[in-house]
Amino acid sequence: MKYYIIAGEASGDLHGSNLIKALKAKDSEAVFRGWGGDLMEESGMQLVRHIRDLAFMGFIEVLFNLPTILKNIRLCKKDILEFHPDAVILIDYPGFNLRISKFLHKEGIKNYYYISPQIWAWKQSRVHQIKKHVSRMFVILPFEKTFYAKFGMEVDFVGHPLIDALEQEALGFNEERFRERNHLGDKNIIALLPGSRRQEIKKMLPVMVQLQNDFPDYQLIIAGAPNIEDDFYQKLSKGFDIPILKKQTHQLIRTARAAAVTSGTASLETALLECPEVICYKGNYFSYQIARRIIHIKYIGLPNLILDKAMIRELIQQEFNYPALKEEMQKLLNPGTYRNQMLEECKRLQQELGGSGASANTAELIINEIKK
């Protein structure tokens, strides 16, 4: 069968690559084409557009890049029609994918949404569009099934694909080899995860790197996005000589004593890897003011949302400043009740998300739907 898959962000690239592998395991003649990143391409998908050309963050930024986004949508529609897929799989990335799902519904092409847009946080009215245009929805957060049920829509909770990815990686991980390979020595590590988009890295990294001044017994390591050149990080590091590791983020988190993490999927990855963290976010002022008025959730961190409690401190907008970051990092690094309680909550988070098998579950459901 022929599958067209669309992911627009780094997390979607990871989950898309694992879904491709799961589909291959059940469909030996599967052919893949679509939009994504290096991981999806390495898994066997013919790449039409790379995520580095797709990720625009914030309301103002999207507005400025609207001509490019509309051009990409036209290209995507044309490419799908020429490919004649048996199914189109949409992975998160709602601003783009919801437009494509409407088009696919009109064309009579089956489309499956894997990883729901966060419409429970804002734009809940989008649920009606999803209900009308999407053939079937596969969700990865337990509370999403309840959310959709309120609108009379049945969705499938398949588990969280991160658990699969992390379990697979753990089998081949060795901290000593990781340190030797990257010349890291024996010092404890503070991991810096400034995000995957240039706009957010510009705001996050200059504050994060200042930790080097106050924690001389630790080595700071930047988790670099594969699509961002090293020079970009170095210019923002204010003269600090901090190593940049790419395509090794999970290994870095496993090794780190604590982490400063830009809000997003990375906060969930860090918690599932049982690394104490502080969640950070600072966006465009006007985009943030708009978001404050239309987003109605208690937390921005996925771990906090899933457990419905502030297990991890969130430094948002003005609260994201160096004194606050320094204070929180000291609490995370020191042995004691605060650190231990966070580690206990990380274990509980894994239980809430269910076991492994999300990619295989989703692949089986998609194939069964196509055969119908």
N, C-alpha and C positions, 0 to 999 in steps of 0.2 A: 504494500500500500504506500501511497504518497502522502507525506505529512508536511504542512507548511507551519512553521513555528515563529512566533514573534515575541521577543523579549527586548526591553529597552534599557535595562540597568544591570549592574554587575551581579546583584543577587539573582535576577532572572536568568542571567547567563549560567550561573552555577546550577540552579534548579532545572533549567532547560537541558543542560548537558546530561544530568542524571536521568531525566525523563527520556531523552534520546536513547541512552544505554538500556533503559528498561524496556522501551518499545522494540529495540533491536533484539533483545532476548526473547521476546514473544512473537516477533514478526521478522524473520530472517531476510525477507526481501524488501524491507522498509527503505524508502528513499526520503531524504530530508532536505528541505530548502527553507530559508527564512532570514530573520533579522536577529542578531545576538552578538556574542563576543567570541573571544579566543577559545573558551571552554566548549562552547557549542560546535564551533568549527572543528576542534580537535576530536570531538565525539562523532563526527561524520556528517555534519550539516553543511550544505553549500551556502555560503554567506552572501547575502545581498547587500546588507548595510550593517556596519559595525556600531556597537553601543556608544563608542566614543563620539559618534556624530549625532547621537539621539538624545542624550541626557541634558535636559534644561530644567533648572531648579528654581521654583518660586514663581509667583504670579507675574511680576514685572519682567523677569527673564523670559518667560514663555511668550509674553506679549511682544517683546523685541525680536524674538526668533520665530514669530508666527509664519512668515512667508516660507521659511525653511521647513517648518513642521507640515504645512499644507502641501508643499511640494513632495515631501516624503510620503504623505498619505496617498497622493495620486499615484506615485511610483509603486507603492505597495499593492494597491488595488489592481493595477495593470499587471504586475508580476504574478499575483495570485491567479488571475484569470488565465494567464499564459501557461502556468504550471499545472493547472487542473488537479488540485489535491483531493484526496479522499476526505481529508479533515484538516481544518486549521486550528491550531492550538495557540491560545492567547495567554501570555504569562504576565499578570499584573499590568503595569504601565498603562493606566486607565485613559489618560487624555488622548492617547493614540489608539489603543486597542478597542475602546468602546465605539469609536467611529468606524473602525474596521468591522466590528461585529454587526453593526447596523447594515453595512454594505453587504456582508456575507449573507445575512438573513434575507435581504432583498434578492440576492442572486441564487438563493436556495442551496447555499454551501454550508455544510455542517461545521459549527465552530464550538470549541470546547474551551472554557475559561479555567485555567489552572492558576491558583493563587489569586484570591479575590482582591479587587481594589479595596482600599480601606474606606468604603462608603459608610461604614458604621461611625466613622469619625467626622465626616463632612459629606455634603451632597447626598444625603440618604435618598433623595428622589431618584437617583440613578438606578436604584433597585428595580424600578418599573421598566427602564430601558433594558437592563440585563435580563429581566424576566421575559421580555418580549423577543429579544434578539439572540440570546445565547442558548445553544442547544442543551448544554449541561455545564454546571459549575462544580468545580472541585476545590474545597476550602481546606486551609491548613491550620487554622486556629479554632479551638473548640467552641468558643462563644459565637463564631460566625454562623454556625448551623442554626442556632437559636435566633440570631438576628434575622436571617432570611426567612425563617419560619413565620415571623411576625407579619411578613408581607405575603404569606401564602405561597412561598417558593421553597421547594425541596432541593437541597444541595447535598453533596457527598463530602463528609469530613474524612480525609484520606490520611491524616497524620501530617507531621511537619517534615519536609524533605531534608532539612538541616540535620536531623538526627541520623538519617542514612549516610549523608556525606561525611559527618564527623566520625561515625563508627568505622567507615571504610578507611578514613585517613589514620585513625588511631592504630590500626593494625600494623602499619609500617613506620610508625613514629618512634624515634629514639632521640631523646634530648641531647645526649652527648654528641651524637653525630650531627645533629642540627647546629649545635654551637660550633663544632669544629669546621663544618662546611662553610659557615658564615663568619668565622674568625671572631666569635663573640666573647671568648674567655669565660671566666667563672662568675663574674659579677651578676647579682640579681638584676632583672630587666623590668623596666616600665615601658609598656607598649603604647605607642601613640597611633591612634586610628583617626586621621583627620578627615576622612570621607573619600569619595571616589570621583567627585566633580570639582573642577577648578574653582568654581564660585565658593563652595563650602571650604575647601582646603585653604583658600586665601584668608578666610576669617578664623579658622580653627587653629591652624598650625603655629602662627606666630605667638599665640598664647601658650599652647601646649609645650613648645620647646623650652620655655623659660624654666620648666621644672629642673632642667639640668643644673641650674645655679644652686638650687636648694637641696638637691638629693645627690651629692657627689659620690655616695657609696653605691649608687645604682647606675646602670647604663640605659639610656633612652634609645629606643629603636622605632623608626617610622615604618608603618605598614603602608607601602606605596601601591597605588592603583596601577595595574599593568599598562594602561593607556596614557599615563602621565609621565613625562620625561623627568629624570632625576634633577636636572637643572631647575625645574620649577619648584621642587621641594627645597633645594639648597638656597635659592634666593629668598624664600620665605622663612628660613631657619635662623635669620639674624646673626649669621656668623658662627653658630653652633655647629660643631662637627658631629652630626648624628647620622649613623648608618641608615640606609633605606633598603628595606627588603621587599621584593615583589613576588607575587604568586606563592607566598609562604605565610600568609596572614594567620591561618589556623595554627600552624606550627609555632609561630611567634606567641600567640595568645596562650597556647598550652605551656609555654616555657616561662611566660611573664609572671611576676609577683602581683602586678596590678596593671590596669589599663585606663587610659583616657580615651573615650569612644564617642565619635560623632553619632548623633541619633540616627537610627535606621536599622536595617537588618543586622548590622555589625553588633549592636547592643545585645541582640538575642544570641548571636553566635558566641559572644564573649561569655555570657551567662551560662550557656549550655556547656562551654568548655571549663566552667567552674573557675573563672578568673575574676576576682573582685574588680569592679569598674565604677567609673563615674560617667554618666551620660551627658554629653555637651551638645549645644546647638546655638548657633547665631546666624541669622539670615539677613537678607536685605530688609531694611527698616520698614519700608512700605508693604512688602510682601508679608512680613510678620504681623503688621497691624491688621491687614486684611484677614490673615489666617486666624488671629485671635477672635475675630468677630464671627467667623463661620465654622470653626472647628470646636466641637463640644465633647472633649474627652478629658479625663482627669490627669492623664499622663501622656508623654510623648514616647517613652521607652516601651518597646514591646514586652520585655519581661514584667514591667510594672502593670501593663494593661492586662496581660494574661493572668497574673496572680491577683489583680485588683488591689494592689497595695504598693506603697513606695519602697520597694525593696532596694532600689538603687537611686541615689541622689541624682536629680536632673538639674543641670546648670543651663538655664535657657535665657537667651538674649542678654539683657544687662547683667544677669546673674553669672553669665559666663565671663569671668574675669580672672586674672591670675591669682589674687589673694584667695578667692573662693576655691579655685582649682587646687592650689597648694594645700589648703586646709583639709580638703576631702582626700587628697592623695596620702597625706600623713595618716589619716584614720584607716585607709585601706591597707597601707603597708605594715602598720603596727599589728603584731599579734594581739589578740584579745577578743572581747565579746562582739564588737562591731563587725570585724572581719569574719569571724566565725558564723555570725547570724546570716550574713550575706551568702556565705558558702552553703549553708543549710537551705536557704531559699532557692539557690541555684539547683540543688538536687530535687526540690519539690517541683520546680519548673519543668524538669524533664518528665516527671510523672504526669503532669497536667497535659503535656503535648502527646502523650501516648508513646507507643513503641516505634520501631523502625518499619519500613516498608511503604512509605508514601509514594515514592516514584513507581514502584511495582504495582501498587494498588491503582494508581491513576492510569498507568499504561493498560492494565487489564480492563478497566472500565471503559476507556476510550475505544479499544479494539472491539469490545463487545457491542458498544453503541454503533460503531461503523458497520459491523456485521448485521445488525438489525435492519 
